[in-house]
Every structure is written in structure tokens, then in C-alpha cells.
């Protein structure tokens, strides 16, 4: 079913988005560049990002996406890069690697 949903997705390839608000739900981006954009994700549909670059962008999470982030935080899990292995391990059902310190 996921393959069928991906085929129906709007697709942008090799596009540069500058100084824009971009809602990413239901869109596949291939080798796109986002510069100074406000990207919004609400988990309202699948998203594809392949080989994209981001410069000075911000993310806004709404609806179910915001709820998921709130849930992760409520579990005491950080979204900081140095801590992501903990929640990634939880999602994958694997033991988190030990942390130094």
C-alpha cells in the first residue's frame, strides 16, 4: 500500500525553495534545496526527502506530528542529536547503546 501512496504523491525534483513556507505532507522532494524556509509537517500524509539540502530553515510540527513529538518528550527522551540513539533504539525495539559518563 505504501508504494501506491508514493506513486500518487506530488513530486518536486531539483528545485530550490527560497524564503517560503512549505507544507511537506503528501509531497516527495528529490535533490531539492531549501534556503531560509519554514517547513511544516502535520503527519497528514507520506513525505519523501531524497538527497535534499537545508540552509537556515525552521520546522513547524502540527497535528499528529506535534502530538508524536510531545509524546517522545513526555517519555523523557530528548530530540537533541546526542540523545537520538535512545529513542531510535526504542522505536526499533533494540537496546540503546550505553552513554559515556
Phi, psi and omega in degrees: 000324179299321179297321179296319179295320180295324180294332182272354183288141171296140185232136173239130178236135175055043180249140173257124176255124181233135173050048183227160167264127184233120172269124189265349182302132176076014183234143175250127179247127180238121179051040178266155178241132178244119181239123178053042181256155169255111183261133180241133177230126181243003183061033179271354179185169180294155178227141175236131176226111180235116176065031181270156177237151183227133178225118177056042180258158173238154179246141175237127180248128183234164173053225182302328178295317177295321178298320179296316178296321177297321178297314179302315180295323181294337177279001180080019181258135182269154175259007178293145182307322182288347182249354187298333181300331182292310181283332175296318179296321179296315181295322181277353180074027180247160176287135178288141177293150180296148177261151179284147174109000000 
